[in-house]
Amino acid sequence: MVRDKRVQPVLWFLGGVRTVTGSKYLVDSFGTKVLIDCGLFQGKRELRRLNWRPFTVPSDQIDAVILTHAHLDHSGYLPALVRQGYSGPVYTTPYAAKLAEIVLKDSARLLAEDADHANAHGWSRHQPALPLYTEDDVDRVLAQVQPLEHDKPADVAPNARVTLRRGGHILGSSWAELTVNGAGGPATIVSSGDLGTPVHAVLRPPEPFTGADVLLVESTYGSRSHADEATRQDFAEAITRTLDRGGSVLIPAFAVDRTEVILRTLHMLIRAGQVPAAPVYVDSPMALATLKVYQQAVASGDDELRADVIADGPVAFDPGRPCELYAHDVSGRPSQPARPSVILSASGMATGGKVLHHLRHMLPDKRNTVMIVGYAAEGTRARHLASGARAIKIHGQYVPVRAEVAVVEAFSAHADAGDVISWLIAAGAPAPRTTFVIHGESSTATALRDRIDAELGWTTVVPEFGERVLVGTREEQD
Ligand SMILES: [Zn+2]
């Protein structure tokens, strides 16, 4: 059948391809434009520079934004879009909106600090250097949020209907199903967002994929498989031997979700007698704000949470001594606990934040342990420590590394390659017309593409940044 290609929906990859940051996927159907995710580019300078370009289409032409979850690489460009004039709705779940408030306000503060730093050192081309956005822009984003519960379809624009499904990645996360009308009838585009792992300590696994004409699937860990039980054992053993020798454990941890997962795991291990009870400190205002949101979800019995977490209620994230979680002085210079203890602090890769004070204090003592529990990008202090550095630079000075450094990758919030394949086939959905592998470095995206191709035989592509494709329906193939 001959079709007029001009009236087929178009899918445009504006970020989050061949990288894990800057997720932005624009669907344009008969002039209705829906943007799925609106993430900030992070990491390398070439990527970060993309944040400063005007958005690809005039922002007032966008009809709706769908936000799959609160992480900055999916939400962090929203205030910039609003600053450029976007005044339409941002559809996301209520918990994603609560976490987005914490994440975006922190982002605005960091951007303001960057601008101040640039002005103080005179290295900006702009005089004075201005932040990409401010807290006021964040407030405008929050005012534009339209809460959308999981599994409740909503007409988000003329000719565009969205349903968010449970994503199991962080609280409030979703995968998104968008249906638009093309020349060949309705076409469904599914974006996986970030997919959780079935062994998440707090959240239930993602709702299985139920089919789409076009599928976008994430590949953060597309070439890896987690060995969760073994690493959880390593985690327990490292804490136990450190406490036994009179040392303390420092865990640099991402504030959103990772802290809750670690606290929950500690709770379970202490309860099972696999780790001795010790004071646990959370030294990160952002982590504590996030913890409150998770505790609200537990109190309301939210069905994103695992049944055992809801059953434990108020003590679900309590490693045994609840007062200790909040007793710590979180002002600029954290005092060090006298007794052997476990300290969680951000940032997760030790690139900044309060964790630096703890590192400086704890690294020179060989009784202590610094535990690296997640992905550590190249060039970060966490990576240097994991690679066996004997000294690391903090606040301009080298600090000797005499403490034990334990690398325990037990707490990824992302599905690995096997998890992704299981998610794709769990509901017996037919093959999409095209599957695009997104949100992964080129090598991991390619590895996942090859695996989907080999195991499922689906037409699978790793798109290019800026690429546009027509969205056809599965029926049109015949
Ligand atoms: Zn994420």
Residues whose N, C-alpha, C, O or C-beta is under 5 A from the ligand:
A	BS01	ZN	H71 D194
